[in-house]
């Protein structure tokens, strides 16, 4: 067969993800606080973008005279309510007016008073500076602080540390002793056994039996306590006491200083009662960025500097597209949130027990969107209502069939029913998984015992045997307390 060249014309269709489309998809996943940060970055790149900050009511009655270079209201082609209705601002007054109510939102001023906790590095450097030791060892100990991982472990070998810092083994040993002597105990350990040994030594409990146990920690996971007790040459009761003491230690001492997210949780969506008694779903005006496109500024700059017209045209097109994307984002979030509230209407009146099973696909079909769009909308969004601050993902759960052929039950509601049954049980005779299954079936829930066990474990509730043992231990401690009547 001869090989030859030829030209062919073919037609095909394919979905192209433009940068604007990717950005629009990303906007759906952002919370209002994340969106504010994104718009702040966009304003640094685009001089035509501005955020509208509503003036306080006391200052609104006395507007300041416009400056010579300040654009007037006629220059702002996009009005302040171009994206969101001004009536949304009335929600904040009504919401804050319910002082002491369950759905009241705490003021954000308290977030500014949150103090940053000390980091592990600063905590250790402050202690090392007080150690009476030779200057080279103290200086090397300061450098070793930067070698620690987030959990407080020092996993680099001695050879690597000596080569990296150009020191000998003797000086490294002195610096390690300084570092490992700092609080919290266990910092600078090489592995788990070393970390636990440092903490036991600090408590004065690192004896030969404990050393032998720490050397055989993998044996506990592989063979269980019986095999470990035989290897240590001790009985089960003494081994249980040693293991209980080890469980009180911290396997990752450095994580106590890990930076956390101190940002206040601000709701993205507000739910309130309307004048007619119905429920009104609105975006939170306090956290919702409001965008203004200053086209008048672009016209003046283009008139003075014709060379900048191309750049300003790109900025104007980008700002207009972002304006439309934000409007579409707001409409999409409101549509999805309204459908969720409509389907879960009984939950807001009766609580978790009335939660209905609901999937992303059902909501997507109801609002005429793709399932992936609903998934992005509900990711990281919170709704403030009379029952508190709730994530939108909380309302989605699988369905469990009813025994009598009635309406299906939500898995979240079933877990709440299991939690209530266990909370009301007699501690001396706790309910087994079979007993819980029978009680749920009496209430019309068709559920298997293994499903009860799975939901109980998801709630972090121990088995009936463990609950009975804990109850007996609690009673025993009360009886053995000095001065307790027998």
C-alpha positions as CSV (number, residue, x, y, z in Angstrom):
1,X,0.0,0.0,0.0
2,X,1.5,3.3,-1.1
3,X,1.9,6.1,1.5
4,X,0.8,9.5,0.2
5,X,-0.3,12.8,1.6
6,X,-3.8,14.3,1.2
7,X,-6.0,17.1,2.6
8,X,-9.3,16.3,4.3
9,X,-12.0,18.6,5.8
10,X,-13.8,17.2,8.8
11,X,-16.4,18.7,11.1
12,X,-16.5,17.8,14.8
13,X,-18.0,19.3,18.0
14,X,-16.1,19.5,21.3
15,X,-16.5,21.4,24.6
16,X,-13.8,24.0,25.0
17,X,-13.1,25.3,28.5
18,X,-12.3,28.9,28.0
19,X,-10.5,30.9,30.8
20,X,-13.7,32.8,31.4
21,X,-15.7,29.6,31.8
22,X,-13.2,28.1,34.2
23,X,-13.3,31.3,36.2
24,X,-17.1,31.2,36.3
25,X,-17.1,27.7,37.6
26,X,-14.6,28.7,40.2
27,X,-16.8,31.5,41.4
28,X,-19.6,29.1,42.1
29,X,-17.4,27.1,44.6
30,X,-16.3,30.2,46.5
31,X,-17.9,31.4,49.7
32,X,-18.7,35.1,50.1
33,X,-15.5,35.6,52.1
34,X,-13.4,33.8,49.5
35,X,-15.2,35.8,46.8
36,X,-14.2,39.1,48.5
37,X,-10.6,38.1,48.5
38,X,-10.8,37.1,44.8
39,X,-12.3,40.5,43.9
40,X,-9.6,42.3,45.8
41,X,-7.0,40.6,43.6
42,X,-9.0,41.5,40.5
43,X,-9.2,45.2,41.5
44,X,-5.4,45.2,41.7
45,X,-5.2,44.1,38.1
46,X,-8.2,46.0,36.7
47,X,-8.3,49.8,37.5
48,X,-12.0,49.9,36.4
49,X,-13.3,47.7,39.2
50,X,-14.4,49.1,42.5
51,X,-16.2,47.7,45.5
52,X,-19.2,49.6,46.7
53,X,-19.0,50.3,50.5
54,X,-22.4,51.6,51.7
55,X,-22.0,54.7,53.8
56,X,-23.2,54.8,57.4
57,X,-26.7,56.2,57.9
58,X,-25.4,59.1,60.0
59,X,-23.1,60.2,57.2
60,X,-25.4,59.5,54.3
61,X,-27.4,62.7,55.0
62,X,-24.4,64.9,54.6
63,X,-22.5,63.9,51.4
64,X,-19.1,65.4,50.9
65,X,-18.5,67.7,48.0
66,X,-16.9,65.9,45.0
67,X,-13.3,66.6,44.4
68,X,-12.0,67.7,41.0
69,X,-10.6,64.3,40.0
70,X,-13.3,62.2,41.6
71,X,-15.9,60.8,39.2
72,X,-19.5,61.9,39.8
73,X,-22.5,59.7,39.9
74,X,-23.1,60.3,36.2
75,X,-19.7,58.7,35.4
76,X,-20.7,55.4,37.0
77,X,-22.5,53.7,34.1
78,X,-23.2,50.6,36.3
79,X,-25.4,51.7,39.2
80,X,-24.8,50.4,42.7
81,X,-27.8,48.0,42.5
82,X,-26.7,46.6,39.2
83,X,-26.0,43.2,40.7
84,X,-28.1,42.8,43.8
85,X,-31.4,44.4,45.0
86,X,-31.1,47.1,47.5
87,X,-34.0,45.5,49.4
88,X,-31.6,42.8,50.5
89,X,-30.0,45.3,52.9
90,X,-33.2,45.5,54.8
91,X,-32.6,41.9,55.9
92,X,-29.7,42.9,58.1
93,X,-31.8,45.3,60.1
94,X,-34.5,42.7,60.6
95,X,-32.0,40.0,61.4
96,X,-30.1,42.0,64.0
97,X,-33.3,43.3,65.5
98,X,-34.0,39.8,66.8
99,X,-31.6,40.3,69.7
100,X,-31.2,37.1,71.7
101,X,-33.0,35.0,69.1
102,X,-31.6,31.7,68.0
103,X,-30.9,33.0,64.5
104,X,-29.2,36.2,65.5
105,X,-25.8,36.8,64.1
106,X,-23.0,37.8,66.4
107,X,-21.2,41.1,65.4
108,X,-17.9,40.6,63.5
109,X,-16.0,43.1,65.7
110,X,-15.0,40.3,68.1
111,X,-13.0,38.7,65.4
112,X,-10.5,41.5,65.5
113,X,-9.8,40.8,69.2
114,X,-8.6,37.2,68.4
115,X,-5.0,37.0,69.3
116,X,-2.7,34.8,67.2
117,X,-1.4,31.9,69.3
118,X,2.4,31.4,69.5
119,X,3.9,29.2,66.9
120,X,6.0,26.1,67.8
121,X,9.1,27.9,66.6
122,X,8.7,31.0,68.7
123,X,7.7,28.9,71.7
124,X,10.9,26.8,71.5
125,X,13.2,29.7,70.7
126,X,12.1,31.5,73.8
127,X,13.0,28.5,75.9
128,X,16.3,27.9,74.2
129,X,17.3,31.5,74.9
130,X,17.1,30.8,78.6
131,X,19.3,27.6,78.6
132,X,22.7,27.9,80.3
133,X,24.8,26.1,77.8
134,X,27.8,26.8,75.5
135,X,27.0,29.3,72.8
136,X,27.8,27.0,69.8
137,X,25.3,24.4,71.2
138,X,22.6,27.0,71.8
139,X,23.1,28.4,68.3
140,X,22.8,24.9,66.7
141,X,19.7,24.2,68.8
142,X,18.1,27.3,67.3
143,X,18.9,26.0,63.8
144,X,17.5,22.6,64.7
145,X,14.1,24.2,65.5
146,X,13.7,25.0,61.8
147,X,14.4,21.3,61.0
148,X,11.3,20.2,63.0
149,X,8.2,19.1,61.1
150,X,4.7,20.3,62.0
151,X,4.1,17.5,64.5
152,X,7.3,18.3,66.4
153,X,9.4,15.4,65.1
154,X,13.0,15.7,63.9
155,X,13.1,13.0,61.2
156,X,16.5,14.0,59.6
157,X,19.3,11.6,60.5
158,X,22.4,12.7,62.5
159,X,24.6,12.3,59.4
160,X,22.3,14.6,57.4
161,X,22.2,17.3,60.1
162,X,26.0,17.2,60.6
163,X,26.6,17.6,56.9
164,X,23.9,20.3,56.5
165,X,25.2,22.5,59.3
166,X,28.9,21.6,59.2
167,X,29.2,20.4,62.8
168,X,30.5,17.3,64.5
169,X,28.5,14.6,66.3
170,X,29.5,15.8,69.7
171,X,28.1,19.4,69.2
172,X,25.0,17.9,67.5
173,X,24.3,15.7,70.6
174,X,24.6,18.8,72.9
175,X,22.1,20.7,70.7
176,X,19.7,17.8,70.5
177,X,19.7,17.5,74.3
178,X,18.8,21.2,74.6
179,X,16.0,20.9,72.0
180,X,14.6,17.7,73.5
181,X,14.6,19.2,76.9
182,X,12.1,21.9,75.9
183,X,8.3,21.9,76.3
184,X,6.1,20.4,75.1
185,X,7.8,17.1,76.0
186,X,8.4,14.9,73.0
187,X,9.6,17.7,70.7
188,X,12.7,16.6,68.7
189,X,11.8,12.9,68.8
190,X,12.8,10.7,65.8
191,X,9.8,8.4,65.9
192,X,6.7,7.5,67.9
193,X,8.5,5.3,70.5
194,X,11.1,8.1,71.1
195,X,8.4,10.7,71.5
196,X,6.5,8.6,74.1
197,X,9.8,7.9,75.9
198,X,10.6,11.6,76.2
199,X,7.2,12.2,77.7
200,X,7.4,9.3,80.1
201,X,10.8,10.4,81.2
202,X,9.5,13.9,81.9
203,X,6.9,12.3,84.2
204,X,9.4,10.0,85.8
205,X,7.7,6.8,84.5
206,X,10.3,5.6,82.0
207,X,11.3,2.3,83.8
208,X,12.6,-0.9,82.2
209,X,9.1,-2.3,81.7
210,X,8.0,0.8,79.8
211,X,11.2,0.7,77.7
212,X,10.4,-2.9,76.8
213,X,6.9,-2.0,75.9
214,X,7.9,0.9,73.7
215,X,10.4,-1.4,71.9
216,X,7.5,-3.8,71.1
217,X,4.8,-1.3,70.1
218,X,4.3,-2.9,66.6
219,X,3.6,-6.2,68.3
220,X,0.5,-4.7,69.9
221,X,-1.1,-3.9,66.5
222,X,0.0,-7.3,65.0
223,X,-0.7,-9.8,67.7
224,X,-2.9,-8.0,70.3
225,X,-2.4,-7.6,74.1
226,X,-2.1,-11.3,74.9
227,X,0.9,-11.8,72.6
228,X,2.4,-8.6,73.9
229,X,2.0,-9.6,77.5
230,X,3.7,-12.9,76.8
231,X,6.6,-11.2,75.1
232,X,7.0,-8.8,78.1
233,X,6.6,-11.5,80.7
234,X,3.8,-9.7,82.5
235,X,0.1,-10.2,83.1
236,X,-2.8,-8.6,81.3
237,X,-3.8,-6.4,84.2
238,X,-0.4,-4.7,84.5
239,X,-0.2,-4.4,80.7
240,X,-3.6,-2.7,80.6
241,X,-2.4,-0.1,83.2
242,X,0.8,0.6,81.2
243,X,-1.2,1.0,78.0
244,X,-3.7,3.3,79.7
245,X,-0.8,5.5,80.8
246,X,0.6,5.6,77.2
247,X,-2.8,6.6,75.8
248,X,-2.7,9.7,78.0
249,X,0.4,10.9,76.1
250,X,0.5,13.1,73.0
251,X,1.8,11.3,70.0
252,X,2.2,14.6,68.0
253,X,3.1,17.3,70.5
254,X,3.8,19.9,67.9
255,X,0.3,20.0,66.5
256,X,-0.9,21.9,69.5
257,X,0.9,24.9,68.1
258,X,-0.2,24.4,64.5
259,X,-1.9,27.5,63.0
260,X,-5.6,27.3,62.8
261,X,-8.2,29.1,60.8
262,X,-9.3,32.0,63.0
263,X,-11.7,33.5,60.4
264,X,-15.2,33.9,61.8
265,X,-17.8,31.8,60.1
266,X,-20.0,34.2,58.2
267,X,-23.2,32.8,56.6
268,X,-23.5,33.1,52.8
269,X,-27.3,32.7,52.8
270,X,-29.9,34.0,55.2
271,X,-33.3,32.4,55.9
272,X,-36.1,34.4,57.6
273,X,-39.8,34.5,57.9
274,X,-41.6,36.8,55.5
275,X,-44.5,39.1,56.3
276,X,-47.0,36.4,55.0
277,X,-45.5,33.7,57.2
278,X,-43.5,32.1,54.4
279,X,-39.7,31.6,54.3
280,X,-37.5,34.1,52.4
281,X,-34.1,33.1,51.2
282,X,-31.6,35.9,50.6
283,X,-27.9,36.4,50.2
284,X,-26.1,37.8,53.2
285,X,-25.5,41.5,52.4
286,X,-22.8,41.9,55.0
287,X,-20.5,39.4,53.3
288,X,-21.6,39.8,49.7
289,X,-19.2,41.9,47.6
290,X,-20.9,44.5,45.4
291,X,-19.1,45.4,42.3
292,X,-19.0,48.7,40.4
293,X,-17.5,49.2,36.9
294,X,-16.2,52.8,36.6
295,X,-16.6,53.3,32.9
296,X,-16.4,57.1,33.2
297,X,-12.8,56.8,34.5
298,X,-12.0,54.7,31.4
299,X,-13.4,57.4,29.0
300,X,-11.4,60.2,30.6
301,X,-8.1,58.3,30.6
302,X,-8.7,57.2,27.0
303,X,-9.3,60.8,26.0
304,X,-6.1,62.0,27.6
305,X,-3.9,59.0,26.6
306,X,-4.9,57.4,23.3
307,X,-2.1,54.8,23.7
308,X,-4.0,53.3,26.7
309,X,-7.2,52.7,24.8
310,X,-6.3,49.1,24.0
311,X,-5.5,48.3,27.6
312,X,-8.7,50.0,28.8
313,X,-10.8,48.1,26.3
314,X,-9.5,44.8,27.7
315,X,-10.1,46.0,31.3
316,X,-13.7,47.1,30.3
317,X,-14.4,43.8,28.7
318,X,-13.0,41.8,31.6
319,X,-15.0,43.9,34.1
320,X,-18.2,43.5,32.2
321,X,-17.8,39.8,32.0
322,X,-17.0,39.6,35.7
323,X,-20.1,41.7,36.4
324,X,-22.3,39.2,34.5
325,X,-20.6,36.2,36.1
326,X,-21.3,37.6,39.6
327,X,-24.9,38.2,38.8
328,X,-25.3,34.7,37.4
329,X,-23.6,33.3,40.5
330,X,-26.0,35.1,42.8
331,X,-29.0,33.8,40.9
332,X,-27.7,30.3,40.8
333,X,-27.0,30.2,44.6
334,X,-30.5,31.6,45.4
335,X,-32.2,29.1,43.1
336,X,-30.4,26.1,44.6
337,X,-30.9,27.4,48.2
338,X,-34.6,28.1,47.6
339,X,-35.1,24.6,46.3
340,X,-33.3,23.1,49.3
341,X,-35.4,25.1,51.7
342,X,-38.6,24.1,49.9
343,X,-37.8,20.4,50.1
344,X,-36.6,20.5,53.7
345,X,-39.5,22.7,55.0
346,X,-40.3,20.3,57.9
347,X,-36.8,20.3,59.1
348,X,-36.9,24.0,60.0
349,X,-40.0,23.4,62.1
350,X,-39.4,20.0,63.7
351,X,-35.6,19.5,63.6
352,X,-33.3,16.7,62.4
353,X,-35.9,14.0,62.8
354,X,-37.9,15.5,60.0
355,X,-35.1,15.8,57.6
356,X,-36.1,14.3,54.2
357,X,-33.8,12.3,52.0
358,X,-32.5,14.4,49.1
359,X,-29.8,14.0,46.5
360,X,-27.9,16.4,44.3
361,X,-29.5,15.0,41.2
362,X,-33.1,15.7,42.5
363,X,-32.2,19.3,43.2
364,X,-30.4,19.7,39.9
365,X,-33.5,18.4,38.0
366,X,-35.8,20.7,39.9
367,X,-33.8,23.9,39.1
368,X,-32.8,22.9,35.6
369,X,-29.1,22.7,36.2
370,X,-26.4,20.0,36.0
371,X,-25.6,17.9,39.0
372,X,-22.0,19.2,39.1
373,X,-23.3,22.8,39.2
374,X,-25.4,22.0,42.3
375,X,-22.4,20.3,43.8
376,X,-20.2,23.4,43.3
377,X,-22.9,25.7,44.7
378,X,-23.4,23.7,47.9
379,X,-19.6,23.3,48.5
380,X,-18.5,25.5,51.4
381,X,-21.8,27.5,51.6
382,X,-23.6,28.0,54.9
383,X,-27.2,29.0,55.7
384,X,-28.2,31.0,58.8
385,X,-31.6,30.2,60.2
386,X,-33.4,29.9,63.5
387,X,-31.7,26.5,64.1
388,X,-28.3,28.0,63.7
389,X,-25.6,28.0,61.1
390,X,-25.9,25.0,58.8
391,X,-23.8,23.9,55.8
392,X,-25.8,23.3,52.7
393,X,-24.3,19.8,52.3
394,X,-25.9,18.8,55.6
395,X,-29.3,18.7,53.9
396,X,-28.2,16.0,51.4
397,X,-28.5,12.4,52.6
398,X,-29.4,8.9,51.3
399,X,-32.8,7.3,51.8
400,X,-33.7,4.3,53.8
401,X,-37.0,2.6,52.9
402,X,-39.9,2.4,55.3
403,X,-41.4,-0.9,56.4
404,X,-45.0,0.0,55.7
405,X,-44.3,1.3,52.2
406,X,-44.5,5.0,53.3
407,X,-42.1,7.8,52.8
408,X,-38.4,7.0,52.9
409,X,-36.3,8.1,55.9
410,X,-33.2,10.2,55.7
411,X,-29.9,8.6,56.8
412,X,-29.1,11.7,58.8
413,X,-32.5,11.5,60.6
414,X,-31.8,7.8,61.3
415,X,-28.5,8.6,62.9
416,X,-30.2,11.2,65.1
417,X,-32.8,8.6,66.2
418,X,-30.0,6.2,67.1
419,X,-28.2,8.9,69.1
420,X,-31.4,9.7,71.0
421,X,-32.1,6.1,71.8
422,X,-28.6,5.6,73.2
423,X,-28.8,8.8,75.2
424,X,-32.0,7.7,76.8
425,X,-30.9,4.1,77.6
426,X,-30.2,2.7,81.1
427,X,-26.4,2.8,81.5
428,X,-26.4,-0.5,83.4
429,X,-28.3,-2.2,80.5
430,X,-27.3,-0.5,77.3
431,X,-29.0,-1.2,74.1
432,X,-27.3,-3.6,71.7
433,X,-27.3,-3.0,68.0
434,X,-30.0,-5.7,67.6
435,X,-32.2,-3.9,70.2
436,X,-31.7,-0.6,68.4
437,X,-32.7,-2.3,65.1
438,X,-35.9,-3.6,66.7
439,X,-36.8,-0.2,68.1
440,X,-36.3,1.5,64.8
441,X,-38.3,-1.1,63.0
442,X,-41.1,-0.5,65.5
443,X,-41.0,3.1,64.3
444,X,-41.3,2.0,60.7
445,X,-37.7,2.1,59.7
446,X,-36.5,-0.9,57.7
447,X,-32.8,-1.1,58.7
448,X,-30.3,-3.9,59.1
449,X,-28.2,-4.5,62.2
450,X,-24.9,-3.8,60.3
451,X,-26.3,-0.5,59.2
452,X,-27.1,0.4,62.8
453,X,-23.5,-0.5,63.7
454,X,-22.1,1.6,60.9
455,X,-24.2,4.6,61.9
456,X,-23.3,4.2,65.6
457,X,-19.6,4.1,64.8
458,X,-20.0,7.2,62.6
459,X,-21.4,8.9,65.6
460,X,-18.3,7.8,67.6
461,X,-20.5,5.9,70.1
462,X,-18.8,2.7,71.5
463,X,-20.5,-0.7,71.5
464,X,-23.0,-1.8,74.1
465,X,-20.3,-3.9,75.8
466,X,-17.9,-1.0,76.0
467,X,-20.7,1.3,77.3
468,X,-21.6,-1.2,80.0
469,X,-18.0,-1.5,81.0
470,X,-17.6,2.2,81.3
471,X,-20.7,2.5,83.3
472,X,-19.5,-0.1,85.7
473,X,-16.1,1.6,86.0
474,X,-17.8,4.9,86.8
475,X,-20.0,3.3,89.5
476,X,-16.9,1.6,91.0
477,X,-15.0,4.9,91.2
478,X,-17.9,6.5,93.0
479,X,-18.2,3.7,95.5
480,X,-14.4,3.6,96.2
481,X,-14.3,7.4,96.8
482,X,-13.3,8.1,100.4
483,X,-16.2,9.2,102.5
484,X,-18.8,7.7,100.1
485,X,-21.6,5.9,102.0
486,X,-21.8,2.2,101.4
